[in-house]
Amino acid sequence: MSTPTMGDLSAPVTVLTSLMARFPGLPGVTVHICPIFPDQVELAVHDDLTAFEAWREVLEISPEKVVHRVQSQGTTHVLDVHTVLMGARLRLVAYADILGRVPSLGAVS
């Protein structure tokens, strides 16, 4: 198996460039592109589920496709969805604290 080149990353970079040009007012996200998955771009939102929803809507991803789970012993929401855009796989993921929980005590009121 050959080592991926920078040229192999062109599909996700093209998607990212297009999104930046078409939607400059969207909230900033953490972007991850790597040679392990050269056809994928990951957009990660931290602590702002509203920003995740804004991205999901402009990407025209159905809410039913979003997978919700919790991690970190039930203290963090994770929203995760995948789609294909312009020939590249796109992962949109959000991480946000679950309000009203104290890790050592469980739910609090």
N, C-alpha and C positions, 0 to 999 in steps of 0.2 A: 504494500500500500504506500502510495507516495504522500509526501508531506504537503498539506494544503498551502496554496500560495495566497498572496494578497488579492490576486485576481479572482480566486475562488470565493472570496467574501463579497463580491460585487453585488449579488442579489440582495442581501440584507442591507448593505450600505445604500443601494438605490432606493429601497423601500423607506429607509430612515430619511434620506434626503427629500424624497417626495412628501412624506408626512410633515416634515419641517416646513416645506414650502407651502403646502396646502392648508395647514392648520397651525400657523405660528402662535396663535393665542391659547393653544391648549397648555395645560400645566406641564411643567418640566418633569421628566421621569429619568430614572436610571436606565441607561442603555447598555445592553450586553451583546456583543458580537464576538464569536470566537471560532478558531479553526476546527474545533472538535465537532461543531455543528455548523458547517460553513454556509448552509442555506437557511439559517434561522437568525432572527433578531428577537431579543427579549426586551420588553419595556416593563420596568418594575416601578410601582408606586408605593411609597412608604407613608403610612399614617394619614392617608387621605382617600377614603373610599369614594368621595365625590369626584375626585380626579380620575379614579379608575372608571367610574360611570361615564364621565365625559369622553374618555378615550374609547370605551366600548361602543358608545353611541356613534361617534364619527366613523369608527371602523365597521359599523353596521353589523355588529355581532349580536345575535339574539341573547337576551338575558337567560334563556333556558340552557344555553351552552356553558354558562359559567359554573364552575365547580367551586363549592364552598367547603372549607375544612378549617380546623383549628390546629394550632401547634403550640409548642412551648408550654406544655401542661395546661392547655386550655386558656392561655392568656393572649393569644394572637389569632385574629381572623386572617385567613388566606383565601383570596379570590383568584381563580386561575382559569384562563381560557386560551384556546389556540385557534388560529385561522390561517389561511393562505392569502397573501397579498402580493400581487405583481410577481408571482413565481417564487416567493420566499415564504417560509413558515414564520409566523409571528406569534409570539407568546406574550400575553398581557397578564401580569400578575400584580396583586396588591397585598400588602401586609399592613395590618392595623391592630392596635391594642383593643382588647375586649374591655369595654368600660364596666366598672362596677365589680371587678374581680381583684382580689389580692391573692397572689400566687400561693401563699402558705395557708390562707384561710378559706379559699373558695369564694363563692358569691357573698357580697356584702350589701347591706341596705342603708 
